[in-house]
Each structure stands twice: as C-alpha cells, then as structure tokens.
C-alpha cells in the first residue's frame, strides 16, 4: 500500500536544541498514525515540517506524493490542518466560515456554497449552519473546525490534539468523525496526550522522546513490548477472597494484591496461567465474577518508554 506520509531522517535544530533527531515516519492511505510523546518531545515540530510550516535541516519527507521541501505548494493543496483550538471565526456563521475558506482556496461562489452545504450535512451541522460559531458547543466547534480543514478535500489531515478540553461526549463525536474520514480514504496523523484516544483511533503508533522515535507499533504490539501482564480475579462472594489469594500465589508464585472492590491482581508471564487458576478455583468451589488476563495499558507503555507522565503541559498548538 502506498504511503501518503513518508519521512526519513528528519533533523531540525532550534539554536543548540536538536528538536528532531533523525525521525522516520510513514502512514499508508486510509489509516491513522498516532503520535505520542511528552511535552517537548518533537511531535508538533515533526507535524510542522510535514505541513510545510518548518523546513528540516536534514532528511526528506513526502506527503501525498510530493516532497515537502521542493514542492511545498503542491503539499499544501493536498493537506488539511487542525490545531488544538478551534480556528474558525466565531462571529461568522458555520456556513459563512466554510464559504469564506472555499473562496480563499479559489472556489467560485456557487462551488464554495455547494461545498459548505456538503460539509455541514456531513458533520451534522446543517441546522446550526446559520448560527454564529460562538453559539456552538465545544463539540460542534471542533466539528466545524474539522469541516473547515476538509474544504479542499485533502488526502492527508494533520490533527494536533483535536479533543483538548472537550467533554467525553464531544470527544466521542470527534472520534466518530475521524473514523468516517478514514473510511473514505483520508490519511490522518494524530498527535494526542490522551492515551485512550490513540487506543481508539490509531492503526499505528509512534512514541517520541527527546526528538527521536523511541517505539513504533500497533497498540497491542506496544503493550506486549513491556512484557507485563496482570491476572485479575474477583469472587462472587467476598468471603472467598482468602482462597482466591491463596490460589493466585500458588499458581503464579507471586504475591497478589487486592483492591477496594475485592479484585485480586498478580503479574503473570503468560495468559496460559489463567486456565490453571480457573481449574483450582473450580476444584475449591469458588465462583468468580471476574477472571481475566490484561495487557498493560497504553498509559503503562508510555511511562515505561519515556519515563514521563501522560498528562504533561501540551506543546504549542499548530493553530
């Protein structure tokens, strides 16, 4: 499958700071590349280079088939860009915002209105299209912002922390929108500080730290990389908890812990031990309401790879 984003050996300095230190990235058409990393790791800098807003000191990058250094205008014609905060004019209506952008892109007036109508419908904003953007909810503003970035029908969409500050319902609306774009063949590069967001949306994930890509893979591959799995068990009757603890320690050879809900947990090297635990509990007549082996969360992976919290101060927005 042809890559719509491809970068090799990107290097960029800010004075004596090496903001990008040999970064390689790739994303095929119709996929989401999640980019994670602590504050200052180089995520936004890499996006700025790919979006032709910065020029790398070394390395090469192609977006939608065009070289970002030699063909910046051709790249700009094929991309959409949405920063952390809505960039639409709040005093204009939703329709006026989209028509204005269409006209700036060279659309005729009828073409701009037709495109605005299509996008308002696509993002469930038709009824709100005649209202000023300042009357929109947070989720509606983000959808309008996404619509604005799609006026030119981009092959590649850069989303820099698109759900920052949104409530869970609005965040889910944006996620559904992104999924729809990918289904239509758009390639999305998503930077995010929400590990759940990368888990939900990304086909592939790269983790940045100190200007370098320190890990790459699917969510599950990165979780397996840490090698830590946890077996959890919770009896239906909490009076059976001592038996559960005894069985877990006997089977795994490790000392389990128990949380306030009565769920006991113990690290295990393999999910194969799950069957042995179930057999022992069954022999002892203990019924369980929960028995599972889980991979570490993406939170755990992030911390293991970067040594950083997953909620640092966000990098500067692209907007």
C-alpha positions as YAML, in Angstrom:
chain: A
units: angstrom
residues:
- id: 1
  name: UNK
  ca: [0.00, 0.00, 0.00]
- id: 2
  name: UNK
  ca: [1.36, 3.42, -0.96]
- id: 3
  name: UNK
  ca: [2.33, 5.72, 1.91]
- id: 4
  name: UNK
  ca: [0.66, 9.13, 2.00]
- id: 5
  name: UNK
  ca: [3.15, 10.23, 4.65]
- id: 6
  name: UNK
  ca: [6.78, 9.22, 4.46]
- id: 7
  name: UNK
  ca: [9.70, 10.82, 6.26]
- id: 8
  name: UNK
  ca: [13.29, 9.65, 6.67]
- id: 9
  name: UNK
  ca: [15.99, 11.04, 8.93]
- id: 10
  name: UNK
  ca: [14.33, 14.36, 9.76]
- id: 11
  name: UNK
  ca: [16.64, 16.65, 11.72]
- id: 12
  name: UNK
  ca: [15.80, 20.15, 12.91]
- id: 13
  name: UNK
  ca: [17.58, 22.45, 15.34]
- id: 14
  name: UNK
  ca: [16.26, 25.35, 17.38]
- id: 15
  name: UNK
  ca: [19.57, 27.03, 18.18]
- id: 16
  name: UNK
  ca: [21.54, 24.44, 20.14]
- id: 17
  name: UNK
  ca: [18.45, 22.29, 20.74]
- id: 18
  name: UNK
  ca: [18.01, 19.28, 18.47]
- id: 19
  name: UNK
  ca: [14.22, 19.27, 18.22]
- id: 20
  name: UNK
  ca: [14.16, 16.41, 15.70]
- id: 21
  name: UNK
  ca: [16.97, 13.88, 15.75]
- id: 22
  name: UNK
  ca: [16.66, 11.52, 12.79]
- id: 23
  name: UNK
  ca: [12.90, 10.97, 12.76]
- id: 24
  name: UNK
  ca: [11.36, 8.35, 10.44]
- id: 25
  name: UNK
  ca: [7.58, 8.26, 9.90]
- id: 26
  name: UNK
  ca: [5.20, 6.56, 7.49]
- id: 27
  name: UNK
  ca: [1.44, 6.17, 7.09]
- id: 28
  name: UNK
  ca: [-0.46, 4.44, 4.27]
- id: 29
  name: UNK
  ca: [-3.62, 5.87, 2.73]
- id: 30
  name: UNK
  ca: [-6.77, 5.45, 4.80]
- id: 31
  name: UNK
  ca: [-5.03, 4.92, 8.14]
- id: 32
  name: UNK
  ca: [-4.46, 6.84, 11.38]
- id: 33
  name: UNK
  ca: [-0.91, 7.33, 12.61]
- id: 34
  name: UNK
  ca: [-0.94, 8.21, 16.30]
- id: 35
  name: UNK
  ca: [1.98, 10.31, 17.55]
- id: 36
  name: UNK
  ca: [2.58, 10.28, 21.30]
- id: 37
  name: UNK
  ca: [5.24, 11.82, 23.49]
- id: 38
  name: UNK
  ca: [5.82, 14.08, 26.48]
- id: 39
  name: UNK
  ca: [5.92, 17.85, 26.19]
- id: 40
  name: UNK
  ca: [8.84, 19.00, 24.05]
- id: 41
  name: UNK
  ca: [9.42, 15.56, 22.56]
- id: 42
  name: UNK
  ca: [9.18, 16.84, 18.98]
- id: 43
  name: UNK
  ca: [5.67, 15.79, 17.95]
- id: 44
  name: UNK
  ca: [4.40, 19.19, 16.89]
- id: 45
  name: UNK
  ca: [7.74, 20.08, 15.31]
- id: 46
  name: UNK
  ca: [7.52, 16.98, 13.11]
- id: 47
  name: UNK
  ca: [3.97, 17.88, 12.07]
- id: 48
  name: UNK
  ca: [5.06, 21.43, 11.25]
- id: 49
  name: UNK
  ca: [7.76, 20.05, 8.96]
- id: 50
  name: UNK
  ca: [5.34, 17.68, 7.22]
- id: 51
  name: UNK
  ca: [2.81, 20.51, 6.81]
- id: 52
  name: UNK
  ca: [5.50, 22.76, 5.25]
- id: 53
  name: UNK
  ca: [5.39, 25.24, 8.14]
- id: 54
  name: UNK
  ca: [9.02, 24.49, 9.03]
- id: 55
  name: UNK
  ca: [11.93, 23.35, 6.90]
- id: 56
  name: UNK
  ca: [14.06, 20.49, 8.20]
- id: 57
  name: UNK
  ca: [17.83, 20.90, 8.42]
- id: 58
  name: UNK
  ca: [18.31, 17.37, 7.12]
- id: 59
  name: UNK
  ca: [16.30, 14.39, 5.95]
- id: 60
  name: UNK
  ca: [13.49, 14.00, 3.45]
- id: 61
  name: UNK
  ca: [9.71, 13.90, 3.64]
- id: 62
  name: UNK
  ca: [6.94, 13.31, 1.15]
- id: 63
  name: UNK
  ca: [3.26, 13.96, 1.79]
- id: 64
  name: UNK
  ca: [0.57, 12.86, -0.68]
- id: 65
  name: UNK
  ca: [3.33, 12.06, -3.14]
- id: 66
  name: UNK
  ca: [5.07, 15.45, -3.00]
- id: 67
  name: UNK
  ca: [8.37, 16.48, -1.48]
- id: 68
  name: UNK
  ca: [7.71, 18.93, 1.37]
- id: 69
  name: UNK
  ca: [10.90, 20.90, 0.73]
- id: 70
  name: UNK
  ca: [10.85, 21.07, -3.08]
- id: 71
  name: UNK
  ca: [7.07, 21.13, -3.65]
- id: 72
  name: UNK
  ca: [5.55, 22.92, -0.64]
- id: 73
  name: UNK
  ca: [2.63, 24.42, -2.57]
- id: 74
  name: UNK
  ca: [1.66, 21.02, -4.01]
- id: 75
  name: UNK
  ca: [1.74, 19.58, -0.49]
- id: 76
  name: UNK
  ca: [-0.45, 22.39, 0.88]
- id: 77
  name: UNK
  ca: [-3.04, 21.68, -1.79]
- id: 78
  name: UNK
  ca: [-3.34, 18.09, -0.55]
- id: 79
  name: UNK
  ca: [-3.45, 18.55, 3.22]
- id: 80
  name: UNK
  ca: [-5.76, 19.76, 5.96]
- id: 81
  name: UNK
  ca: [-4.52, 21.02, 9.32]
- id: 82
  name: UNK
  ca: [-6.36, 21.39, 12.61]
- id: 83
  name: UNK
  ca: [-4.67, 22.62, 15.78]
- id: 84
  name: UNK
  ca: [-5.60, 22.19, 19.42]
- id: 85
  name: UNK
  ca: [-8.09, 25.04, 19.42]
- id: 86
  name: UNK
  ca: [-10.85, 25.96, 17.00]
- id: 87
  name: UNK
  ca: [-9.56, 28.39, 14.39]
- id: 88
  name: UNK
  ca: [-12.88, 29.42, 12.87]
- id: 89
  name: UNK
  ca: [-14.23, 32.97, 13.10]
- id: 90
  name: UNK
  ca: [-16.71, 32.90, 15.98]
- id: 91
  name: UNK
  ca: [-18.65, 35.92, 14.72]
- id: 92
  name: UNK
  ca: [-19.41, 34.25, 11.39]
- id: 93
  name: UNK
  ca: [-21.99, 31.53, 10.97]
- id: 94
  name: UNK
  ca: [-20.89, 27.97, 10.29]
- id: 95
  name: UNK
  ca: [-21.82, 28.33, 6.63]
- id: 96
  name: UNK
  ca: [-20.06, 31.69, 6.30]
- id: 97
  name: UNK
  ca: [-16.86, 30.22, 7.72]
- id: 98
  name: UNK
  ca: [-16.85, 27.37, 5.22]
- id: 99
  name: UNK
  ca: [-17.79, 29.58, 2.27]
- id: 100
  name: UNK
  ca: [-15.05, 32.05, 3.17]
- id: 101
  name: UNK
  ca: [-12.43, 29.30, 3.25]
- id: 102
  name: UNK
  ca: [-13.67, 27.94, -0.06]
- id: 103
  name: UNK
  ca: [-13.39, 31.36, -1.67]
- id: 104
  name: UNK
  ca: [-9.86, 31.81, -0.27]
- id: 105
  name: UNK
  ca: [-8.96, 28.47, -1.85]
- id: 106
  name: UNK
  ca: [-10.13, 29.74, -5.23]
- id: 107
  name: UNK
  ca: [-13.61, 28.21, -5.38]
- id: 108
  name: UNK
  ca: [-16.29, 30.13, -7.28]
- id: 109
  name: UNK
  ca: [-19.12, 31.40, -5.11]
- id: 110
  name: UNK
  ca: [-21.52, 28.59, -6.19]
- id: 111
  name: UNK
  ca: [-18.78, 26.00, -5.64]
- id: 112
  name: UNK
  ca: [-17.99, 27.37, -2.18]
- id: 113
  name: UNK
  ca: [-21.66, 27.29, -1.15]
- id: 114
  name: UNK
  ca: [-22.10, 23.77, -2.52]
- id: 115
  name: UNK
  ca: [-19.05, 22.54, -0.62]
- id: 116
  name: UNK
  ca: [-20.27, 24.25, 2.56]
- id: 117
  name: UNK
  ca: [-23.65, 22.55, 2.22]
- id: 118
  name: UNK
  ca: [-21.99, 19.15, 1.79]
- id: 119
  name: UNK
  ca: [-19.73, 19.60, 4.81]
- id: 120
  name: UNK
  ca: [-22.44, 20.94, 7.10]
- id: 121
  name: UNK
  ca: [-24.50, 17.87, 6.30]
- id: 122
  name: UNK
  ca: [-21.57, 15.51, 6.74]
- id: 123
  name: UNK
  ca: [-20.74, 16.90, 10.17]
- id: 124
  name: UNK
  ca: [-24.39, 17.10, 11.33]
- id: 125
  name: UNK
  ca: [-24.29, 20.89, 11.39]
- id: 126
  name: UNK
  ca: [-26.95, 21.71, 8.79]
- id: 127
  name: UNK
  ca: [-29.45, 23.02, 11.33]
- id: 128
  name: UNK
  ca: [-26.74, 25.11, 13.03]
- id: 129
  name: UNK
  ca: [-25.21, 26.37, 9.80]
- id: 130
  name: UNK
  ca: [-26.97, 29.75, 10.01]
- id: 131
  name: UNK
  ca: [-25.92, 30.43, 13.61]
- id: 132
  name: UNK
  ca: [-22.74, 32.24, 14.68]
- id: 133
  name: UNK
  ca: [-19.99, 29.81, 15.62]
- id: 134
  name: UNK
  ca: [-19.77, 31.40, 19.09]
- id: 135
  name: UNK
  ca: [-23.15, 29.84, 19.91]
- id: 136
  name: UNK
  ca: [-21.86, 26.31, 19.20]
- id: 137
  name: UNK
  ca: [-21.00, 23.78, 21.88]
- id: 138
  name: UNK
  ca: [-17.38, 22.65, 22.19]
- id: 139
  name: UNK
  ca: [-18.03, 19.50, 20.20]
- id: 140
  name: UNK
  ca: [-19.83, 21.44, 17.46]
- id: 141
  name: UNK
  ca: [-16.95, 23.91, 17.18]
- id: 142
  name: UNK
  ca: [-14.46, 21.10, 16.80]
- id: 143
  name: UNK
  ca: [-16.61, 19.50, 14.10]
- id: 144
  name: UNK
  ca: [-16.82, 22.85, 12.30]
- id: 145
  name: UNK
  ca: [-13.06, 23.20, 12.60]
- id: 146
  name: UNK
  ca: [-12.63, 19.74, 11.09]
- id: 147
  name: UNK
  ca: [-15.05, 20.63, 8.32]
- id: 148
  name: UNK
  ca: [-13.03, 23.76, 7.60]
- id: 149
  name: UNK
  ca: [-9.87, 21.67, 7.22]
- id: 150
  name: UNK
  ca: [-11.62, 19.47, 4.65]
- id: 151
  name: UNK
  ca: [-12.91, 22.15, 2.28]
- id: 152
  name: UNK
  ca: [-10.11, 21.38, -0.16]
- id: 153
  name: UNK
  ca: [-10.75, 17.58, 0.04]
- id: 154
  name: UNK
  ca: [-7.30, 16.78, 1.45]
- id: 155
  name: UNK
  ca: [-5.64, 13.40, 1.09]
- id: 156
  name: UNK
  ca: [-3.83, 13.92, 4.40]
- id: 157
  name: UNK
  ca: [-5.21, 15.50, 7.57]
- id: 158
  name: UNK
  ca: [-2.99, 16.62, 10.45]
- id: 159
  name: UNK
  ca: [-4.80, 16.74, 13.78]
- id: 160
  name: UNK
  ca: [-2.87, 18.26, 16.66]
- id: 161
  name: UNK
  ca: [-4.58, 17.22, 19.91]
- id: 162
  name: UNK
  ca: [-8.06, 17.68, 18.39]
- id: 163
  name: UNK
  ca: [-10.06, 16.85, 21.52]
- id: 164
  name: UNK
  ca: [-8.20, 19.03, 24.03]
- id: 165
  name: UNK
  ca: [-10.66, 20.48, 26.53]
- id: 166
  name: UNK
  ca: [-13.70, 18.56, 25.25]
- id: 167
  name: UNK
  ca: [-16.12, 16.66, 27.46]
- id: 168
  name: UNK
  ca: [-16.38, 12.87, 26.89]
- id: 169
  name: UNK
  ca: [-19.48, 13.12, 24.71]
- id: 170
  name: UNK
  ca: [-17.93, 15.75, 22.43]
- id: 171
  name: UNK
  ca: [-14.72, 13.74, 22.29]
- id: 172
  name: UNK
  ca: [-16.65, 10.71, 21.09]
- id: 173
  name: UNK
  ca: [-18.29, 12.84, 18.39]
- id: 174
  name: UNK
  ca: [-14.88, 13.90, 17.10]
- id: 175
  name: UNK
  ca: [-13.66, 10.29, 17.20]
- id: 176
  name: UNK
  ca: [-16.63, 9.18, 15.12]
- id: 177
  name: UNK
  ca: [-15.87, 11.93, 12.62]
- id: 178
  name: UNK
  ca: [-12.24, 10.86, 12.32]
- id: 179
  name: UNK
  ca: [-13.28, 7.24, 11.76]
- id: 180
  name: UNK
  ca: [-15.60, 8.37, 8.97]
- id: 181
  name: UNK
  ca: [-12.80, 10.31, 7.27]
- id: 182
  name: UNK
  ca: [-10.51, 7.31, 7.37]
- id: 183
  name: UNK
  ca: [-13.24, 5.08, 5.95]
- id: 184
  name: UNK
  ca: [-13.35, 7.50, 3.00]
- id: 185
  name: UNK
  ca: [-9.61, 7.05, 2.42]
- id: 186
  name: UNK
  ca: [-8.15, 10.07, 4.23]
- id: 187
  name: UNK
  ca: [-4.79, 9.56, 5.94]
- id: 188
  name: UNK
  ca: [-4.74, 11.09, 9.43]
- id: 189
  name: UNK
  ca: [-1.73, 11.97, 11.54]
- id: 190
  name: UNK
  ca: [-2.97, 12.45, 15.09]
- id: 191
  name: UNK
  ca: [-0.93, 13.90, 17.93]
- id: 192
  name: UNK
  ca: [-2.55, 13.38, 21.29]
- id: 193
  name: UNK
  ca: [-1.91, 13.35, 25.02]
- id: 194
  name: UNK
  ca: [-4.93, 11.11, 25.59]
- id: 195
  name: UNK
  ca: [-3.71, 7.52, 25.57]
- id: 196
  name: UNK
  ca: [-7.31, 6.31, 25.23]
- id: 197
  name: UNK
  ca: [-7.60, 8.36, 22.03]
- id: 198
  name: UNK
  ca: [-4.63, 6.63, 20.44]
- id: 199
  name: UNK
  ca: [-6.01, 3.27, 21.57]
- id: 200
  name: UNK
  ca: [-9.36, 4.06, 19.96]
- id: 201
  name: UNK
  ca: [-8.23, 5.58, 16.67]
- id: 202
  name: UNK
  ca: [-4.67, 4.75, 15.69]
- id: 203
  name: UNK
  ca: [-3.79, 1.90, 13.34]
- id: 204
  name: UNK
  ca: [-0.13, 2.51, 14.13]
- id: 205
  name: UNK
  ca: [1.52, 4.48, 16.93]
- id: 206
  name: UNK
  ca: [4.90, 6.17, 17.19]
- id: 207
  name: UNK
  ca: [6.27, 7.36, 20.52]
- id: 208
  name: UNK
  ca: [8.54, 10.41, 20.53]
- id: 209
  name: UNK
  ca: [11.05, 11.26, 23.21]
- id: 210
  name: UNK
  ca: [13.80, 13.90, 23.03]
- id: 211
  name: UNK
  ca: [13.33, 14.41, 19.31]
- id: 212
  name: UNK
  ca: [13.56, 10.73, 18.43]
- id: 213
  name: UNK
  ca: [11.08, 7.96, 17.70]
- id: 214
  name: UNK
  ca: [11.68, 5.53, 20.57]
- id: 215
  name: UNK
  ca: [8.98, 3.00, 19.69]
- id: 216
  name: UNK
  ca: [6.55, 2.12, 16.94]
- id: 217
  name: UNK
  ca: [3.81, -0.45, 16.53]
- id: 218
  name: UNK
  ca: [0.14, -1.11, 16.99]
- id: 219
  name: UNK
  ca: [-1.37, -0.50, 20.40]
- id: 220
  name: UNK
  ca: [-1.24, -4.22, 21.22]
- id: 221
  name: UNK
  ca: [2.33, -4.57, 19.97]
- id: 222
  name: UNK
  ca: [3.48, -1.74, 22.20]
- id: 223
  name: UNK
  ca: [1.67, -3.23, 25.16]
- id: 224
  name: UNK
  ca: [3.29, -6.62, 24.57]
- id: 225
  name: UNK
  ca: [6.66, -4.89, 24.37]
- id: 226
  name: UNK
  ca: [6.64, -4.09, 28.08]
- id: 227
  name: UNK
  ca: [6.25, -7.79, 28.85]
- id: 228
  name: UNK
  ca: [3.96, -7.10, 31.81]
- id: 229
  name: UNK
  ca: [0.59, -8.79, 32.06]
- id: 230
  name: UNK
  ca: [-1.77, -8.89, 35.01]
- id: 231
  name: UNK
  ca: [-4.12, -11.67, 36.03]
- id: 232
  name: UNK
  ca: [-7.17, -10.41, 37.93]
- id: 233
  name: UNK
  ca: [-9.79, -12.39, 39.83]
- id: 234
  name: UNK
  ca: [-12.81, -11.33, 41.85]
- id: 235
  name: UNK
  ca: [-15.01, -13.86, 43.70]
- id: 236
  name: UNK
  ca: [-18.77, -13.52, 43.66]
- id: 237
  name: UNK
  ca: [-18.70, -13.89, 47.44]
- id: 238
  name: UNK
  ca: [-16.06, -11.71, 49.06]
- id: 239
  name: UNK
  ca: [-15.74, -14.26, 51.84]
- id: 240
  name: UNK
  ca: [-13.88, -16.38, 49.29]
- id: 241
  name: UNK
  ca: [-11.17, -13.74, 48.84]
- id: 242
  name: UNK
  ca: [-8.60, -15.56, 51.05]
- id: 243
  name: UNK
  ca: [-8.99, -18.67, 48.87]
- id: 244
  name: UNK
  ca: [-8.55, -16.60, 45.70]
- id: 245
  name: UNK
  ca: [-5.37, -15.05, 47.10]
- id: 246
  name: UNK
  ca: [-4.05, -18.46, 48.06]
- id: 247
  name: UNK
  ca: [-4.73, -19.91, 44.59]
- id: 248
  name: UNK
  ca: [-3.18, -16.96, 42.77]
- id: 249
  name: UNK
  ca: [0.02, -17.19, 44.81]
- id: 250
  name: UNK
  ca: [0.16, -20.96, 44.47]
- id: 251
  name: UNK
  ca: [-0.24, -20.94, 40.67]
- id: 252
  name: UNK
  ca: [1.86, -17.87, 39.83]
- id: 253
  name: UNK
  ca: [4.49, -17.89, 42.54]
- id: 254
  name: UNK
  ca: [3.93, -14.18, 43.13]
- id: 255
  name: UNK
  ca: [2.17, -12.36, 45.96]
- id: 256
  name: UNK
  ca: [-1.14, -10.85, 44.75]
- id: 257
  name: UNK
  ca: [-2.72, -7.61, 45.87]
- id: 258
  name: UNK
  ca: [-6.40, -6.79, 46.42]
- id: 259
  name: UNK
  ca: [-8.20, -3.50, 45.72]
- id: 260
  name: UNK
  ca: [-11.22, -2.00, 47.46]
- id: 261
  name: UNK
  ca: [-13.64, -3.79, 45.13]
- id: 262
  name: UNK
  ca: [-12.29, -7.18, 46.15]
- id: 263
  name: UNK
  ca: [-10.42, -7.74, 42.90]
- id: 264
  name: UNK
  ca: [-7.09, -9.52, 43.39]
- id: 265
  name: UNK
  ca: [-4.26, -8.97, 40.91]
- id: 266
  name: UNK
  ca: [-0.91, -10.58, 40.24]
- id: 267
  name: UNK
  ca: [1.68, -10.16, 37.46]
- id: 268
  name: UNK
  ca: [1.99, -13.16, 35.16]
- id: 269
  name: UNK
  ca: [4.41, -14.05, 32.35]
- id: 270
  name: UNK
  ca: [1.71, -15.66, 30.21]
- id: 271
  name: UNK
  ca: [-2.06, -15.86, 29.82]
- id: 272
  name: UNK
  ca: [-1.66, -19.66, 29.93]
- id: 273
  name: UNK
  ca: [-1.83, -19.47, 33.73]
- id: 274
  name: UNK
  ca: [-5.44, -18.32, 33.51]
- id: 275
  name: UNK
  ca: [-6.64, -21.88, 32.90]
- id: 276
  name: UNK
  ca: [-4.70, -23.24, 35.88]
- id: 277
  name: UNK
  ca: [-6.20, -20.59, 38.16]
- id: 278
  name: UNK
  ca: [-9.72, -21.37, 36.93]
- id: 279
  name: UNK
  ca: [-9.18, -25.10, 37.48]
- id: 280
  name: UNK
  ca: [-8.00, -24.57, 41.05]
- id: 281
  name: UNK
  ca: [-10.86, -22.22, 41.90]
- id: 282
  name: UNK
  ca: [-13.39, -24.65, 40.42]
- id: 283
  name: UNK
  ca: [-11.96, -27.54, 42.48]
- id: 284
  name: UNK
  ca: [-12.34, -25.42, 45.60]
- id: 285
  name: UNK
  ca: [-15.89, -24.41, 44.73]
- id: 286
  name: UNK
  ca: [-15.14, -20.71, 44.30]
- id: 287
  name: UNK
  ca: [-17.35, -18.86, 41.80]
- id: 288
  name: UNK
  ca: [-15.88, -15.73, 40.24]
- id: 289
  name: UNK
  ca: [-17.50, -12.63, 38.76]
- id: 290
  name: UNK
  ca: [-14.21, -11.60, 37.10]
- id: 291
  name: UNK
  ca: [-11.27, -13.61, 35.86]
- id: 292
  name: UNK
  ca: [-9.03, -12.20, 33.16]
- id: 293
  name: UNK
  ca: [-5.51, -11.50, 31.97]
- id: 294
  name: UNK
  ca: [-4.95, -7.97, 30.71]
- id: 295
  name: UNK
  ca: [-2.11, -6.36, 28.87]
- id: 296
  name: UNK
  ca: [-0.63, -3.23, 30.38]
- id: 297
  name: UNK
  ca: [-2.49, -0.07, 29.47]
- id: 298
  name: UNK
  ca: [-1.09, 2.32, 26.90]
- id: 299
  name: UNK
  ca: [-0.52, 4.58, 29.92]
- id: 300
  name: UNK
  ca: [1.85, 1.97, 31.34]
- id: 301
  name: UNK
  ca: [3.64, 1.65, 28.00]
- id: 302
  name: UNK
  ca: [4.01, 5.42, 27.66]
- id: 303
  name: UNK
  ca: [5.59, 5.73, 31.08]
- id: 304
  name: UNK
  ca: [7.86, 2.73, 30.53]
- id: 305
  name: UNK
  ca: [9.14, 4.13, 27.24]
- id: 306
  name: UNK
  ca: [9.52, 7.80, 28.16]
- id: 307
  name: UNK
  ca: [9.61, 7.89, 31.95]
- id: 308
  name: UNK
  ca: [7.06, 10.70, 31.73]
- id: 309
  name: UNK
  ca: [3.51, 11.32, 32.84]
- id: 310
  name: UNK
  ca: [0.81, 11.06, 30.19]
- id: 311
  name: UNK
  ca: [-0.60, 14.46, 31.14]
- id: 312
  name: UNK
  ca: [2.19, 16.97, 30.57]
- id: 313
  name: UNK
  ca: [1.61, 20.53, 29.52]
- id: 314
  name: UNK
  ca: [0.69, 20.37, 25.80]
- id: 315
  name: UNK
  ca: [3.14, 21.59, 23.18]
- id: 316
  name: UNK
  ca: [2.35, 24.77, 21.32]
- id: 317
  name: UNK
  ca: [-0.65, 24.42, 19.08]
- id: 318
  name: UNK
  ca: [-0.40, 24.38, 15.32]
- id: 319
  name: UNK
  ca: [-3.25, 26.85, 15.14]
...
